[in-house]
Amino acid sequence: MTFSLGIVGAGQFSGQFATLFQAHPGVRDVYVTDLLPERAERLVAAQGLAGTFPSYEAMLESRAVDAVAIFTQRWTHGPLVLRGLGAGKHVYSAVPMAVTTEEIAAIIDAVRATGLTYMMGETSQYNPATVHARNQIAEGAFGRLFYAEGDYVHDMDLGFYEAYQYSGGENWKATASYPPLLYPTHSVGGVLGAWRTHAVSVSAIGVRDDRGDGVFDRSVSQFDNDVSNATALFEVAGGGSFRTNEFRRVGYPSHIRESRFRFFGTEASMEQLATVALWQDKNGVKDISRLLEPRPSLAPDDPSLAHIAPELRAAFTSGSAPVHDRSGLPREFDQLHNGHEGSHHFLVDDFVTAVNTRSLPSVNAWVAARYTLPGIVAHESARQGGVRLAIPDFGDAPEG
């Protein structure tokens, strides 16, 4: 079986995925739409895609499109996903799932009612550290896991200014102030993608920005936000906790590794930093850095990355790590670029396989809610000075 796909948003991120969707043997045709038609036309011409649509509405009305992949501004995902499901299309969405509890609940209701495939493309699901921890947890190597940490540490100076200017136009500072805790899925998803539990409560603290350049300025911010760094401590079901950091002003080489994770159990622990990863037990320490290190699949100076800030290119060039099991991926991907520490190939294949086999993808609506909701509630906790708040849960995905 094959299906046709419509890509929504022709920005810096979507072009890399357009290549993979087009190459996948389970996808027939790939179309594009963008609020700036010239961007959609450039992407179609550059990659030889099937064509463009003048609007999202036109794409949803077309019988030529079976599914949509949404790569738009992060606060727009919830409403666009709901429109896609309402039009009878399967939906792949970039992160985050949505920015309110109500939008998340509505997406789950729509998926349940329609039976359509929904998947959130959370890259940390296939971060090598998450994959290795997931494997070790399944084997019981940690003993009882009781604590974990997940960081998404990406300084604004390392490519984010250019990215927001590209996507935000003249008013880019209003959107560059996006609250860190409303973009939580890299840090939260990297923890919960390995540890099969969910967050039940949170206390969070935000740090007000002091750069004074108009970014993270509440008088300018579309989101009434002046916080650039935030930390959240979550309680999990079954006992235990995990902590996440979302930092946008930080002296750290995020171009080397922007997401990093640590897991602690009664029998062993695992810790990852920018350039080293360690497995530790009561007998000693083992360096597992090579096991988790992706091999680049595309040169940073490749012409296809010319429109992307140099500081962001590492996210689009990483290949697979030794811990990744590529045996189920299509051979068409073997020589194609990968990205975000080897995750892109797996995310595309998960969605295509789920649509064509009518099975649940890895990060389905219920999993996506558990990766996204903790940050939404943590943001509210931080706005209330760190008060501990309960996190709603929509349960596990239905079987069958």
C-alpha positions, 0 to 999 in steps of 0.5 A: 500500500501507498498513500499521498502526503501533503506537507504544510509549511516549507520552512527550514525543517520541512525540506529535510523530511520532504526528501525522506517521505518522497524516498519512502516506498510507502509514500506515493506523491508529496505535495506542499503548501505554505503561507508564502507560496514562493517557498512551497514552489521552491521546495517542489522545484528543488526536490521534484515533488508532485506539486503545490496547493494554494492553501491548507484548506485547498489541500484538505479538500483535495482527494489527491492527499491522504495525509498531511505533515505539519511543519508550521510555527509550534503554537499553531499545531493543535488547530491545524491537526484538528482541521486535518483529522476533521477533513479525514486526513492522517496527520504527522505533526512536528512538536509540540502536540499543542499548547493547551490541555484543551487542544490535546484533549480534542486531538485525542477525541478526534483520533478516537472518533475517526480511527485516523493515524496521528503521530507527533514527530518527537526526535528524542524518541530515537535519541541514542541515549533514550534508545540505550536506556530503553533497552537497558530498562527492558532488560532490568539492568538499572534495577528499580529506576527511581530518578532521571534527568532530561535537558534541552539546552540550546542558547539563542545565540547558536542559530535561534535568532536566525531561525526566528527571523526566518520564520517570524518576519518583521515581528520575529521578536514577538514569537522568539519569546516562546516560553521554554516550558511550552516546548518540552517534548525533547527533554520530557520525551527523552526521559519518558521514551525510555521510562515507561511511566508518566508524570503526575505532578510538577513544580517549576521555576522560571528565570527572567531574561536580562539580555535586554534585546527585546526578546523575552520582553513581556511588552513585546512577547506574543506569549506574555513571557519574559522567561528564557530558562526554566527547570521543572521537577516531576513526580511520576506514577509508581514512585520516583521523579525526573527533572528537566531543564529548558535553557535558552541562555546558557554557556553550553555547546548545543551545536555538539549536543542539545539534548542530554539525559541521565537515568538512575536505578538501584543497580546501575546508572547512566549519564550523558554530557556533551561529548561523553556518556557513561554507564555506572554500577556498583563495580565501576564505570564504563565509557559508552560514548561511541555506542551513542555517537551518530556518524554524520550522513551529510556534510555541514557545507552541503548546498541543501543546508545553505539556508540554515544557520551554521550553528543549526546544521548539526541537527540536520546532518547526524547519521545513525549511532551503533545503538540504532537498529536500522534493520526495519528501515527501507533500504532507500534511506541508507544513503540519505541524510538523517538528523537530530542524532539519527532520529529522522529516518525512524520517525518517517518510517514509523508514520508511514508504516502506521498509516499503511498498516493501520497500526499505532505509531510509536508517538501516538496521540496518547504518548504525545499527550504524556510528552507534551502536557507536563510542560504545559502544566510546568509553565503554569507552575512557574508562572505561579512561583513554583506551586506544585500542580497535578498533571492530567493524564489521558491514559494509554492508547486503546488496544487493537 
